[in-house]
Amino acid sequence: MAAKTMKSVLRRTRQAEPSSLPALHNGDRLKQPEFHRRYEAYPEDIRFELIGGTVYMASPQREKHSDYDDELGFILSLYRRGTPGVKALHGATAILDEESEPQPDLGLRILPEYGGRSRRNEKGYVEGPPEYLAEIAHSTVAIDMHFKKEDYQRAGVQEYMVICVEEQEIHGFDFKARRRILPDAQGVYRSRVFPGLCIDGPALLACKSSRVVKVLKQGLASPEHAGFVKRLQSARSKRRSS
């Protein structure tokens, strides 16, 4: 981040600091309840995250971050529309545990009535680990590829994807199996947790929407996806009857 930009952000933060509560600063060590109490007093355009008990202030986002956020967000939204019982997340705060309250760029979660482990609390925040989270890493590669990765794995997130903008790389992680998710010969990444979620890596990096959508639709039409939808419906029926 340029020095001028950083000064502008810090000046804006000081102006927005709540008068009755201690301010949040990069590197503060806090538990989630205290972090959340202070964070809620800030205006919405000031973003902080709690990762592994450490406070991080979000950097301004470049246009390329927005491009990939839009592209991957569109894929996840299409998948959600074709998969009853699944909800997409876009920049939503997730309260994972006593030391973690990140604001992941994107994600998918299975609703609790369909067997998911996360829920929406009385204030509208997501509590518990969503099954799938994704980050667009531009100036945040070290955080997203290390601190957040470790935090998400510890909290019980099952899959994680990082798009590294400058490096033009996609990294997929299957935390449940403790291994990476590698693309097939055509460059397609296939989710283990969300069958039918097929992401064409090269097309995504090139923002070739037509190709990305074509591959996803093939996944949504697959027997694996049909079987997943049936399992979700079965889980819901069992919960209703119990």
Secondary structure by P-SEA (a helix, b strand, c coil): ccaaaaaaaaaaaaaaccccbbbbcccccccaaaaaaaaaaccccbbbbbcccbbbbbccccaaaaaaaaaaaaaaaaaaaacccbbbbccccccccccbbbbccccccccccccccccccccccccccccbbbbbccccccccccaaaaaaaaacccbbbbbbccccbbbbbcccccccccccccbbbbbcccccccccaaaaaacaaaaaaaaaaaaaacaaaaaaaaaaaaaaaaaaac
